[in-house]
C-alpha cells in the first residue's frame, strides 16, 4: 500500500516570500502542510560559503519553529539552464560542482534527496547525432558519479524530472523509461524520476494518467498542478480551473496507489505570473489548492478511497 505525503514545492515563494519565516509560516499555518521541496532560488549553491551558511541556518530555524520537514531540494527558475548537458566543458564542470554543493545542502537540511531536470541540450547538439550521443553519454556519467557522492554524504536518492520537448530529455514515456534504466545501471544511490501531471506535451502522449500508470514505479515524487491537455499551465486547484482542467485528485491517487511506490511525495507546483491582477491571488490559491487535495487525502498516510 502506498503512503502519501502532501507538500509543496516552494516555487511560489521566489521573490515573494524569500524570508524562511515567511514561507514556513504560510505553508504550516495557512496551507496546513508540514513538508516542502526547497528550490535553489531560495538557497543557492553558487552563493559564497559564508552567506550560504547563514541562510541555511535561517532555513533550519524556520522549519524547526513551524514543524516543517524539508523533504527534498530542487533547482528553480533562475537555474533552468543546460546544467550537465552544457556544450562547453567548463560549464558542465561548473554545474557538476553546483550539484555536489546542492547535495551538501540537502544533507545539512535533513532532506531525503535533491534533484532537477536531467539537463537541456542546445539546438545544435540535439540536431547533430554525434554531438547528441556525446552529450547524453557524458550527462549519464555525471549523474552516476553524482549518485556515488550522494551515497557518501548520506542521501537516500537523487531524482530528475522528465520534461516536455526533445532538448529537455524524457519527453516521451519510452525515452523517460530508457533513460532511467540507463542511468541506474551503475549508481551509488538510485536516481529516480519526479513526475509532473502537466508534462505530457508530446502530441501522441498527452494523457497524464498514462504517464503516471507507466512510470509511477520509478517516481517517489509527483508534482501537482491543474492544467489543460497538452499544456503545463501550473494552475491552482480552484473551481475556475478545476472545471476546465484535466487533473482529478481521486484518479491520481487511485493510479499511484495501484502502480506507485511504497512512499510517494505529492507536491504542489502552482505558479502565478507577475501580473497585478494575480498578485493578490497567490496566497488564497495556494491555500485553496491544499484544501482541495485534503478532501481526498485528509491526512498524510495510506489513501482510503
Backbone bond lengths (Angstrom), bond angles and torsions (degrees), N, CA, C in turn:
res aa  C-N    CA-C-N  psi(-1)  N-CA   C-N-CA  omega(-1)  CA-C   N-CA-C  phi
1 X - - - 1.454 - - 1.529 109.38 -
2 X 1.320 115.22 142.28 1.465 120.92 -176.36 1.526 110.81 -89.38
3 X 1.329 115.37 132.77 1.451 121.85 173.96 1.533 108.51 -101.20
4 X 1.318 115.91 129.09 1.455 121.36 -177.22 1.524 111.13 -108.32
5 X 1.328 115.17 143.22 1.459 122.35 168.44 1.521 107.25 -121.33
6 X 1.326 116.72 125.61 1.461 121.29 178.54 1.523 108.72 -96.10
7 X 1.313 115.83 123.10 1.460 121.15 -179.33 1.510 110.71 -142.22
8 X 1.313 115.90 -161.93 1.462 119.24 178.51 1.513 111.43 -146.51
9 X 1.316 115.09 139.71 1.453 121.61 165.45 1.533 106.93 -71.23
10 X 1.315 116.95 144.57 1.467 120.20 -174.62 1.520 113.41 -93.04
11 X 1.339 117.07 24.57 1.469 119.62 178.41 1.525 111.97 -58.79
12 X 1.323 117.74 -31.77 1.461 120.86 -178.28 1.528 112.10 -68.15
13 X 1.334 116.65 -20.53 1.460 120.57 -175.79 1.529 113.07 -84.56
14 X 1.328 117.20 -17.00 1.465 121.17 -175.82 1.522 109.57 -56.86
15 X 1.291 116.76 122.89 1.466 129.14 179.35 1.533 113.83 65.36
16 X 1.349 117.87 -10.61 1.469 120.28 174.21 1.531 110.93 -93.94
17 X 1.317 115.26 -46.15 1.462 121.14 -176.52 1.531 109.31 -131.38
18 X 1.329 117.79 62.45 1.465 119.19 -177.47 1.519 113.39 -72.12
19 X 1.350 117.53 -17.59 1.459 120.18 179.07 1.531 109.53 -76.26
20 X 1.329 118.67 125.14 1.465 120.41 -178.83 1.522 113.78 -52.98
21 X 1.337 118.00 -39.95 1.463 119.89 178.23 1.527 111.85 -60.97
22 X 1.324 116.49 -35.24 1.465 119.91 -176.56 1.524 111.22 -68.97
23 X 1.362 116.62 -50.13 1.470 116.47 -178.62 1.520 112.08 -72.77
24 X 1.328 117.02 -31.66 1.464 119.11 179.41 1.526 110.89 -66.18
25 X 1.325 117.38 -42.66 1.464 120.59 178.51 1.530 111.03 -64.08
26 X 1.327 116.47 -41.78 1.462 120.90 179.22 1.522 111.48 -62.10
27 X 1.323 116.10 -46.83 1.466 120.46 -178.46 1.521 111.10 -62.83
28 X 1.323 116.97 -44.92 1.462 119.36 -174.78 1.527 112.74 -81.16
29 X 1.315 117.77 -48.88 1.461 119.95 -170.29 1.524 113.66 -87.39
30 X 1.323 118.22 -26.06 1.462 119.21 -179.13 1.533 112.32 -105.01
31 X 1.334 117.01 -42.53 1.457 119.21 178.55 1.523 111.83 -84.13
32 X 1.333 116.96 -21.50 1.458 120.40 179.69 1.511 113.68 73.70
33 X 1.336 117.37 27.48 1.460 122.25 -178.58 1.527 110.01 -111.39
34 X 1.321 115.32 158.16 1.470 119.87 -178.06 1.526 112.34 -127.32
35 X 1.331 118.10 15.11 1.459 120.45 -176.89 1.518 109.31 -141.87
36 X 1.335 116.21 135.86 1.460 120.40 -178.49 1.523 110.72 -133.54
37 X 1.316 114.12 156.96 1.462 122.55 169.17 1.526 105.69 -110.67
38 X 1.317 116.28 107.85 1.457 121.97 -175.88 1.518 109.92 -78.83
39 X 1.323 117.29 133.47 1.463 120.89 -178.73 1.525 110.42 -100.18
40 X 1.324 115.30 152.74 1.461 120.40 -173.83 1.518 112.59 -66.76
41 X 1.332 118.33 -18.38 1.457 119.95 175.87 1.528 111.56 -62.95
42 X 1.334 117.33 -25.67 1.460 121.90 -178.60 1.529 112.74 -95.15
43 X 1.320 116.40 -16.40 1.462 121.36 179.20 1.529 106.70 -153.43
44 X 1.322 116.26 91.04 1.464 120.68 -163.70 1.528 112.46 -98.69
45 X 1.328 117.50 124.66 1.469 120.40 179.97 1.521 114.88 -58.96
46 X 1.321 118.20 -19.68 1.460 120.09 179.23 1.532 112.89 -84.05
47 X 1.317 118.03 -4.99 1.464 119.76 176.11 1.529 109.70 -67.39
48 X 1.334 118.17 154.56 1.472 121.00 176.02 1.535 110.89 -59.11
49 X 1.316 116.01 151.22 1.466 121.39 -174.66 1.524 113.13 -54.10
50 X 1.344 116.36 -45.95 1.457 118.55 -175.91 1.532 111.92 -67.43
51 X 1.341 116.40 -35.81 1.470 120.36 176.49 1.522 109.75 -67.78
52 X 1.316 116.42 -44.59 1.453 120.96 -178.88 1.526 111.47 -61.91
53 X 1.314 116.23 -39.76 1.464 120.07 179.20 1.529 111.03 -63.86
54 X 1.334 117.62 -44.47 1.459 120.38 179.90 1.528 111.57 -65.34
55 X 1.327 115.69 -41.35 1.462 118.65 -178.31 1.537 111.60 -72.03
56 X 1.300 117.45 -32.69 1.465 120.58 175.35 1.526 110.10 -64.14
57 X 1.312 116.32 -41.95 1.466 120.17 177.32 1.521 111.09 -62.91
58 X 1.312 116.64 -37.98 1.461 120.36 178.68 1.533 111.01 -64.45
59 X 1.331 116.58 -40.43 1.467 120.16 176.73 1.519 110.26 -64.05
60 X 1.320 116.87 -43.73 1.471 120.16 179.50 1.522 111.68 -59.92
61 X 1.331 115.90 -44.90 1.469 119.10 -179.28 1.529 111.05 -63.13
62 X 1.334 116.38 -42.34 1.467 119.71 -177.86 1.519 111.86 -67.47
63 X 1.330 116.94 -42.75 1.461 119.05 -178.87 1.526 111.13 -69.09
64 X 1.311 117.28 -35.25 1.467 119.69 175.98 1.530 110.85 -67.13
65 X 1.319 116.40 -41.17 1.466 120.66 -178.61 1.535 110.88 -61.70
66 X 1.317 117.04 -38.92 1.462 120.10 -175.24 1.531 113.42 -102.91
67 X 1.316 116.80 6.17 1.455 119.69 176.89 1.507 114.09 66.10
68 X 1.329 116.57 44.38 1.463 122.09 -176.74 1.524 109.97 -111.78
69 X 1.322 115.22 137.20 1.467 122.39 173.73 1.523 109.36 -93.94
70 X 1.321 116.68 132.49 1.465 120.34 167.60 1.519 106.28 -85.78
71 X 1.324 115.63 98.53 1.461 120.05 -175.84 1.520 111.63 -67.54
72 X 1.351 115.82 -45.05 1.462 120.50 -174.69 1.519 109.05 -157.23
73 X 1.323 114.79 166.16 1.461 122.36 174.93 1.516 108.46 -116.97
74 X 1.338 115.27 145.45 1.462 120.30 179.25 1.524 109.55 -143.52
75 X 1.329 115.59 148.23 1.457 119.28 174.51 1.526 109.01 -65.28
76 X 1.334 115.85 160.11 1.455 120.49 -173.83 1.513 112.76 -121.71
77 X 1.319 115.28 -161.16 1.461 120.20 -174.40 1.524 112.33 -71.37
78 X 1.334 117.80 -32.93 1.453 120.34 -178.04 1.526 112.30 -75.05
79 X 1.317 116.76 -13.42 1.467 120.20 -179.30 1.527 110.76 -119.68
80 X 1.322 116.09 28.85 1.467 119.40 178.67 1.536 108.37 -86.52
81 X 1.325 113.89 70.91 1.459 121.23 -177.13 1.528 108.91 -118.57
82 X 1.330 116.38 -168.62 1.468 120.89 -174.65 1.521 113.76 -69.47
83 X 1.343 117.08 -23.56 1.461 122.64 177.53 1.523 111.73 53.39
84 X 1.340 117.13 -121.97 1.459 120.79 -174.34 1.523 112.97 -80.00
85 X 1.331 117.34 5.55 1.461 121.99 174.29 1.531 111.80 -113.38
86 X 1.332 117.46 15.25 1.470 119.90 173.86 1.527 109.86 -56.57
87 X 1.327 118.30 138.42 1.468 119.48 176.21 1.527 112.52 -70.89
88 X 1.338 117.63 -23.67 1.467 120.61 -179.04 1.538 110.17 -87.28
89 X 1.326 115.14 128.99 1.464 120.73 -177.94 1.528 111.93 -56.64
90 X 1.332 116.75 -46.56 1.458 119.41 -174.92 1.530 112.06 -66.89
91 X 1.316 118.17 -28.99 1.454 120.15 178.65 1.529 111.73 -78.26
92 X 1.342 117.29 -34.08 1.468 118.70 172.10 1.526 110.16 -61.99
93 X 1.324 115.80 -41.58 1.461 120.17 179.01 1.531 110.50 -63.92
94 X 1.323 116.35 -41.80 1.456 120.63 178.84 1.520 111.29 -60.30
95 X 1.338 117.31 -44.67 1.454 120.56 -178.23 1.527 112.44 -73.88
96 X 1.318 117.27 -26.86 1.468 118.10 173.27 1.534 109.36 -64.95
97 X 1.322 116.35 -39.77 1.458 119.59 174.66 1.520 111.85 -63.17
98 X 1.329 116.56 -38.61 1.469 121.16 175.31 1.527 110.20 -55.20
99 X 1.332 116.34 -48.11 1.463 119.80 -176.44 1.527 112.33 -68.43
100 X 1.310 118.03 -32.95 1.466 119.26 175.57 1.524 110.43 -64.34
101 X 1.325 116.89 -41.58 1.468 119.83 176.96 1.530 110.12 -68.21
102 X 1.315 117.14 -32.71 1.459 120.99 177.34 1.527 109.92 -63.89
103 X 1.323 116.17 -41.40 1.468 120.46 174.59 1.523 109.80 -58.99
104 X 1.329 117.10 -45.24 1.458 120.66 179.40 1.529 111.70 -59.65
105 X 1.322 116.85 -40.35 1.466 121.05 178.10 1.525 110.57 -65.02
106 X 1.337 116.01 -41.35 1.459 119.49 177.81 1.514 111.61 -59.36
107 X 1.310 116.35 -43.24 1.467 120.79 178.37 1.525 110.24 -63.33
108 X 1.325 116.86 -43.72 1.463 121.05 -178.19 1.523 111.89 -62.32
109 X 1.330 117.54 -28.96 1.460 121.74 -177.54 1.529 112.41 -98.94
110 X 1.319 117.37 4.10 1.453 120.64 178.06 1.517 114.42 73.89
111 X 1.326 117.38 22.97 1.458 121.36 -178.75 1.524 111.29 -74.63
112 X 1.327 115.34 156.84 1.464 121.11 175.71 1.530 111.43 -78.42
113 X 1.354 115.93 -33.32 1.457 118.83 -170.35 1.521 110.61 -159.10
114 X 1.321 115.25 167.39 1.459 122.11 169.62 1.528 107.52 -133.90
115 X 1.337 115.47 156.27 1.453 117.59 -178.36 1.508 113.83 -168.35
116 X 1.334 114.53 -173.39 1.456 122.36 -173.71 1.518 107.65 -169.22
117 X 1.328 116.32 -164.55 1.455 119.66 160.72 1.520 108.12 -80.40
118 X 1.326 118.44 165.93 1.455 120.61 -176.53 1.518 111.12 -66.15
119 X 1.314 116.50 -33.37 1.459 124.02 -175.78 1.518 107.69 147.87
120 X 1.319 116.36 166.61 1.466 120.33 -178.91 1.524 108.39 -128.50
121 X 1.325 115.91 125.89 1.452 121.40 178.67 1.527 111.06 -80.85
122 X 1.300 115.77 147.94 1.464 119.54 171.75 1.529 109.10 -72.06
123 X 1.313 116.86 162.48 1.471 121.08 177.41 1.525 110.29 -60.25
124 X 1.318 116.29 -40.15 1.470 119.85 178.51 1.519 111.23 -62.40
125 X 1.332 117.60 -44.93 1.461 120.15 -175.49 1.521 112.53 -71.22
126 X 1.315 118.58 -34.96 1.459 120.05 -179.74 1.534 111.00 -73.47
127 X 1.320 116.88 -18.22 1.473 121.32 -176.83 1.523 113.26 -94.58
128 X 1.314 117.23 -10.95 1.470 121.63 -176.94 1.531 108.39 -114.94
129 X 1.345 118.91 114.05 1.468 121.05 -175.36 1.525 114.05 -55.46
130 X 1.318 117.11 -40.48 1.461 119.20 -178.94 1.523 111.47 -69.39
131 X 1.311 116.71 -44.75 1.458 120.03 178.57 1.528 110.45 -65.98
132 X 1.329 116.75 -39.12 1.473 120.94 178.13 1.526 110.40 -58.44
133 X 1.317 115.63 -48.94 1.460 120.41 -178.52 1.528 110.94 -62.22
134 X 1.323 116.82 -43.34 1.469 120.11 -178.75 1.522 111.36 -64.23
135 X 1.331 116.73 -42.76 1.469 120.52 -178.67 1.528 111.35 -66.38
136 X 1.325 116.55 -45.17 1.461 119.44 -178.44 1.526 110.71 -68.21
137 X 1.331 117.76 -40.52 1.468 120.85 176.52 1.528 110.75 -56.62
138 X 1.330 115.67 -44.80 1.459 119.96 -178.60 1.531 111.10 -67.66
139 X 1.330 116.69 -40.48 1.468 119.54 -179.93 1.526 111.02 -65.33
140 X 1.305 117.66 -39.66 1.465 120.78 176.16 1.526 109.72 -59.97
141 X 1.321 116.44 -45.48 1.463 120.11 179.81 1.529 111.25 -61.58
142 X 1.322 117.08 -40.84 1.457 120.30 -178.36 1.531 111.57 -69.33
143 X 1.334 118.08 -40.05 1.464 120.09 175.31 1.532 110.59 -61.59
144 X 1.323 115.76 -40.36 1.465 119.05 178.23 1.518 110.96 -64.82
145 X 1.330 116.80 -44.00 1.456 120.01 178.49 1.526 110.93 -61.66
146 X 1.330 115.94 -40.69 1.458 120.03 178.51 1.524 111.11 -63.22
147 X 1.320 117.27 -33.74 1.467 120.24 -179.68 1.529 111.76 -64.80
148 X 1.308 117.03 -32.78 1.468 119.48 177.52 1.532 110.34 -73.32
149 X 1.322 116.26 -36.10 1.464 118.59 174.37 1.532 110.24 -64.14
150 X 1.331 116.96 -41.07 1.462 120.59 178.00 1.521 111.26 -61.55
151 X 1.315 117.43 -36.65 1.469 120.38 177.54 1.532 110.36 -65.87
152 X 1.316 116.70 -43.16 1.462 119.78 178.01 1.522 111.50 -59.81
153 X 1.322 116.97 -37.44 1.448 121.39 -176.10 1.535 112.84 -85.00
154 X 1.356 117.63 -13.50 1.455 120.17 173.21 1.512 116.46 100.99
155 X 1.320 119.02 13.61 1.465 120.51 174.57 1.524 110.56 -75.71
156 X 1.316 116.06 153.21 1.466 120.33 179.84 1.526 111.94 -79.06
157 X 1.330 116.85 -36.93 1.464 120.12 -178.91 1.519 110.21 -166.11
158 X 1.332 115.98 166.36 1.450 124.83 167.83 1.521 107.95 -109.95
159 X 1.323 116.30 168.51 1.470 118.44 177.08 1.525 109.58 -154.74
160 X 1.326 115.48 157.34 1.460 120.87 170.10 1.525 108.36 -139.47
161 X 1.333 114.54 158.28 1.462 121.20 -172.24 1.531 110.68 -105.76
162 X 1.330 118.88 119.02 1.467 120.24 172.25 1.526 110.07 -58.09
163 X 1.309 116.11 139.31 1.456 120.09 -172.83 1.533 111.29 -112.80
164 X 1.342 117.87 -153.19 1.457 119.72 -164.22 1.520 116.09 -120.09
165 X 1.334 119.05 -14.55 1.467 120.61 -179.60 1.523 108.41 -131.41
166 X 1.342 118.18 159.00 1.466 120.73 -174.98 1.518 114.64 -54.82
167 X 1.330 118.87 -35.39 1.471 120.23 -179.16 1.523 112.54 -64.58
168 X 1.352 116.44 -24.24 1.461 120.05 -172.50 1.526 113.72 -93.40
169 X 1.311 117.87 -10.00 1.463 123.00 175.55 1.539 112.54 76.83
170 X 1.335 114.01 142.77 1.455 120.43 179.76 1.513 112.79 71.60
171 X 1.326 117.75 31.86 1.461 120.84 -173.37 1.529 112.98 -86.77
172 X 1.338 117.31 -6.03 1.460 121.99 170.17 1.520 108.29 -128.56
173 X 1.308 115.85 161.79 1.462 120.25 -179.75 1.524 110.72 -61.18
174 X 1.319 116.25 -44.88 1.471 119.37 -177.25 1.524 110.95 -66.84
175 X 1.339 117.62 -40.01 1.458 118.24 179.09 1.525 111.32 -68.03
176 X 1.333 116.37 -39.07 1.464 119.63 178.35 1.523 110.66 -61.32
177 X 1.328 116.63 -41.93 1.460 120.31 -179.72 1.525 111.34 -68.66
178 X 1.322 117.41 -44.83 1.469 119.64 -177.19 1.528 111.12 -67.80
179 X 1.332 117.46 -36.08 1.450 120.18 177.45 1.525 110.49 -67.04
180 X 1.321 116.50 -41.00 1.459 121.19 176.20 1.534 110.42 -58.10
181 X 1.320 117.12 -47.46 1.457 120.92 -178.40 1.531 111.20 -65.00
182 X 1.317 115.63 -38.17 1.458 118.97 -179.03 1.526 111.12 -67.23
183 X 1.321 117.41 -46.50 1.459 120.35 -179.65 1.521 110.62 -62.14
184 X 1.316 116.91 -42.23 1.459 120.92 -174.02 1.524 114.19 -82.40
185 X 1.325 117.33 7.14 1.460 120.06 176.15 1.526 111.45 -66.73
186 X 1.335 116.35 -24.79 1.475 119.75 179.43 1.529 107.73 -153.05
187 X 1.324 116.93 98.50 1.456 120.65 -177.29 1.526 111.44 -140.20
188 X 1.341 114.40 156.66 1.456 119.86 173.91 1.513 111.55 -82.66
189 X 1.328 116.46 -46.65 1.463 123.37 168.71 1.524 106.63 -123.58
190 X 1.334 118.86 156.72 1.468 119.84 179.26 1.528 111.64 -59.44
191 X 1.328 115.54 149.14 1.459 122.34 173.36 1.521 106.57 -114.71
192 X 1.336 116.34 96.56 1.455 122.26 -172.38 1.530 111.60 -88.92
193 X 1.319 114.92 178.76 1.452 122.17 175.51 1.521 110.54 -99.83
194 X 1.316 115.78 148.62 1.462 122.90 166.54 1.515 105.55 -112.69
195 X 1.320 116.84 111.30 1.460 120.61 -179.26 1.524 110.25 -87.00
196 X 1.316 116.05 153.56 1.463 122.65 176.08 1.522 107.20 -131.92
197 X 1.330 116.79 127.56 1.466 120.02 -176.10 1.526 112.17 -66.74
198 X 1.337 117.96 -9.13 1.457 120.47 177.62 1.510 114.38 -101.32
199 X 1.332 118.33 -2.52 1.458 120.54 -176.74 1.519 111.42 -96.21
200 X 1.304 115.74 57.47 1.468 120.95 175.97 1.524 107.62 -124.93
201 X 1.324 115.26 60.17 1.464 120.33 -170.47 1.518 114.73 -93.75
202 X 1.350 118.16 -9.90 1.467 119.33 178.86 1.528 108.48 -63.80
203 X 1.330 118.60 133.27 1.468 120.72 -175.08 1.524 115.00 -55.08
204 X 1.331 118.01 -27.77 1.460 120.77 -178.98 1.529 112.71 -95.96
205 X 1.318 117.55 -2.72 1.477 120.67 -175.53 1.526 110.02 -139.48
206 X 1.320 116.10 60.74 1.464 119.86 -175.64 1.522 113.26 -101.03
207 X 1.314 116.71 18.29 1.459 120.73 176.19 1.525 108.42 -100.45
208 X 1.345 118.53 107.21 1.473 119.47 -177.05 1.518 112.45 -63.83
209 X 1.326 118.11 -24.61 1.459 120.44 -179.23 1.524 111.11 -73.68
210 X 1.317 117.15 -27.48 1.465 120.20 173.42 1.529 110.19 -67.55
211 X 1.337 116.77 -41.19 1.464 120.51 176.36 1.521 110.45 -61.16
212 X 1.319 116.86 -44.84 1.461 119.97 179.76 1.523 110.96 -62.25
213 X 1.312 116.50 -46.62 1.462 120.30 -176.79 1.523 111.60 -63.16
214 X 1.327 116.84 -39.81 1.460 120.80 -175.83 1.527 113.02 -79.33
215 X 1.328 117.51 -34.80 1.459 120.43 -170.30 1.520 114.36 -112.01
216 X 1.320 118.11 -4.70 1.467 120.68 -179.06 1.526 113.49 -54.99
217 X 1.333 120.32 -35.40 1.465 118.76 179.35 1.521 114.46 -59.85
218 X 1.346 117.19 -18.38 1.467 121.19 -177.46 1.533 112.10 -105.67
219 X 1.338 117.47 6.08 1.464 119.89 -168.21 1.527 112.53 -126.01
220 X 1.328 118.35 100.87 1.458 120.68 174.49 1.527 113.45 -81.89
221 X 1.348 116.92 -5.00 1.463 122.34 -179.81 1.525 108.72 -129.86
222 X 1.340 116.36 133.91 1.464 121.84 177.51 1.522 108.32 -133.96
223 X 1.324 116.18 124.83 1.460 121.50 176.71 1.521 110.28 -86.20
224 X 1.321 115.10 139.10 1.463 122.13 -177.46 1.522 110.54 -111.69
225 X 1.311 115.64 132.39 1.459 123.21 172.51 1.521 107.16 -154.25
226 X 1.302 116.71 152.92 1.461 119.13 170.01 1.518 107.45 -90.75
227 X 1.340 116.53 141.34 1.456 118.89 -174.66 1.516 110.97 -159.19
228 X 1.305 115.99 168.23 1.459 123.36 171.48 1.523 108.64 -94.45
229 X 1.321 116.33 159.24 1.461 120.82 178.97 1.528 110.34 -61.17
230 X 1.326 115.80 132.84 1.451 120.66 177.31 1.511 114.41 82.57
231 X 1.319 117.38 4.66 1.460 121.70 179.11 1.524 109.87 -129.60
232 X 1.320 115.20 165.40 1.461 121.01 173.71 1.530 106.10 -125.10
233 X 1.341 115.66 76.96 1.454 121.51 -169.41 1.535 113.26 -74.37
234 X 1.316 116.90 -27.65 1.468 121.59 -175.41 1.524 111.30 57.13
235 X 1.336 115.22 39.43 1.458 121.07 177.22 1.529 110.50 -76.18
236 X 1.324 116.76 155.12 1.463 119.95 172.28 1.527 110.83 -76.30
237 X 1.316 116.18 165.58 1.464 121.58 178.03 1.531 109.00 -92.77
238 X 1.322 114.06 74.91 1.463 121.67 177.88 1.527 107.53 -121.80
239 X 1.320 117.29 163.40 1.468 121.51 -172.71 1.523 112.48 -53.28
240 X 1.328 116.81 -43.78 1.466 120.44 -177.71 1.516 112.00 -55.00
241 X 1.341 116.48 -41.93 1.461 120.24 -176.34 1.522 112.54 -93.62
242 X 1.314 118.19 -27.28 1.466 119.70 177.95 1.521 111.23 -64.41
243 X 1.337 117.77 -30.57 1.465 120.36 178.45 1.524 111.56 -75.14
244 X 1.318 117.70 -22.30 1.459 122.15 -179.10 1.526 112.13 -99.98
245 X 1.323 116.74 -25.42 1.457 120.92 -171.86 1.517 114.13 -85.90
246 X 1.330 115.33 173.27 1.463 121.98 -175.08 1.524 112.83 -112.13
247 X 1.332 117.86 -0.02 1.464 120.18 -175.61 1.524 109.39 -94.44
248 X 1.319 115.20 115.21 1.461 122.64 -179.56 1.526 108.28 -110.87
249 X 1.318 116.69 121.78 1.462 121.11 -174.68 1.524 112.15 -58.53
250 X 1.318 116.27 -44.60 1.466 119.51 -177.96 1.531 111.19 -61.34
251 X 1.314 116.39 -41.71 1.463 119.44 -178.81 1.529 111.48 -68.68
252 X 1.332 117.11 -39.15 1.467 120.39 176.67 1.524 110.41 -60.83
253 X 1.326 116.67 -47.95 1.460 120.65 -179.27 1.528 111.46 -63.84
254 X 1.302 116.42 -37.68 1.459 120.61 -179.16 1.529 111.05 -64.20
255 X 1.330 116.69 -45.72 1.469 120.48 -179.64 1.528 110.71 -66.35
256 X 1.316 116.67 -44.91 1.466 119.39 -179.22 1.518 111.49 -66.49
257 X 1.321 117.36 -33.56 1.467 119.78 176.74 1.515 111.28 -65.75
258 X 1.324 115.97 -36.34 1.461 120.60 -177.46 1.525 112.85 -82.75
259 X 1.336 116.85 -33.85 1.457 120.29 -170.50 1.519 114.27 -118.23
260 X 1.355 116.63 -12.85 1.447 119.41 -170.17 1.514 114.86 -86.19
261 X 1.286 114.04 -169.08 1.446 121.60 -176.50 1.525 110.96 -85.36
262 X 1.324 115.81 178.23 1.465 119.94 -178.72 1.519 111.53 -66.85
263 X 1.343 116.43 -36.82 1.461 121.85 177.88 1.522 108.64 -127.50
264 X 1.327 116.63 130.06 1.463 121.66 179.68 1.524 108.84 -130.97
265 X 1.315 115.56 128.29 1.459 121.26 175.38 1.525 108.08 -96.57
266 X 1.315 116.30 121.57 1.458 123.01 178.05 1.520 108.25 -102.38
267 X 1.314 117.77 120.47 1.453 120.23 -175.49 1.516 112.96 -127.69
268 X 1.328 117.02 128.35 1.463 120.44 176.09 1.520 110.01 -64.62
269 X 1.320 115.18 137.49 1.460 121.81 169.93 1.529 106.67 -129.25
270 X 1.318 114.22 68.54 1.461 123.33 -177.01 1.521 108.08 -98.21
271 X 1.328 115.90 127.32 1.462 120.71 -174.76 1.519 110.87 -125.44
272 X 1.305 115.55 147.30 1.458 123.17 175.28 1.524 109.10 -124.12
273 X 1.311 115.16 136.48 1.462 119.22 174.78 1.521 109.82 -69.83
274 X 1.322 115.88 156.93 1.459 120.62 177.88 1.524 108.96 -80.37
275 X 1.326 114.59 74.82 1.463 121.75 178.41 1.524 108.50 -122.15
276 X 1.312 115.24 146.10 1.459 120.03 -177.83 1.522 111.38 -54.76
277 X 1.341 116.42 -42.88 1.463 120.56 -176.22 1.523 112.93 -68.31
278 X 1.320 117.43 -23.98 1.456 120.34 -174.83 1.525 113.78 -95.66
279 X 1.328 117.53 -19.52 1.454 119.20 -172.01 1.528 111.96 -59.75
280 X 1.315 117.45 -38.83 1.465 120.50 -178.93 1.522 112.51 -75.55
281 X 1.326 117.12 -9.92 1.460 120.94 -177.69 1.523 113.17 -93.06
282 X 1.327 116.96 -9.97 1.462 120.25 -172.36 1.523 111.48 -57.85
283 X 1.311 117.46 -56.66 1.462 120.15 -177.03 1.532 111.54 -66.79
284 X 1.357 119.79 -49.33 1.463 118.66 178.85 1.527 113.38 -56.86
285 X 1.323 117.77 -36.72 1.469 120.44 -179.12 1.524 111.49 -71.37
286 X 1.324 117.45 -37.58 1.466 119.64 176.43 1.528 110.00 -63.85
287 X 1.322 116.18 -44.62 1.462 120.76 -179.25 1.525 110.39 -64.61
288 X 1.334 117.07 -44.49 1.462 120.75 -179.52 1.525 111.73 -63.94
289 X 1.321 117.21 -36.36 1.471 120.55 179.14 1.524 110.48 -64.15
290 X 1.337 116.00 -43.57 1.470 119.74 178.33 1.523 110.58 -63.35
291 X 1.315 117.60 -41.91 1.458 120.42 -179.69 1.522 111.39 -66.10
292 X 1.324 116.96 -38.22 1.461 120.55 178.18 1.529 110.67 -59.85
293 X 1.329 116.94 -47.21 1.465 119.82 -178.13 1.520 112.04 -71.54
294 X 1.327 117.11 -28.25 1.459 119.22 177.59 1.533 112.06 -71.19
295 X 1.306 117.93 -14.72 1.469 119.20 171.75 1.527 110.81 -63.88
296 X 1.321 116.07 -32.89 1.460 121.56 -176.14 1.525 112.24 -100.58
297 X 1.310 116.81 -28.71 1.465 122.37 177.88 1.530 106.93 -126.94
298 X 1.337 117.25 79.03 1.473 120.87 -172.84 1.517 113.82 -57.90
299 X 1.318 116.59 -30.24 1.468 120.48 177.89 1.505 108.76 -149.16
300 X 1.331 115.22 157.01 1.468 119.46 178.01 1.511 110.27 -63.20
301 X 1.312 116.09 139.47 1.455 121.15 -179.25 1.515 109.93 140.34
302 X 1.300 116.11 -158.73 1.476 121.70 -178.73 1.522 108.89 -71.01
303 X 1.330 115.32 133.98 1.459 120.51 179.41 1.523 110.65 -81.64
304 X 1.323 115.82 133.95 1.469 121.71 177.20 1.524 107.83 -118.86
305 X 1.339 117.56 104.38 1.474 120.47 -176.76 1.540 112.05 -65.54
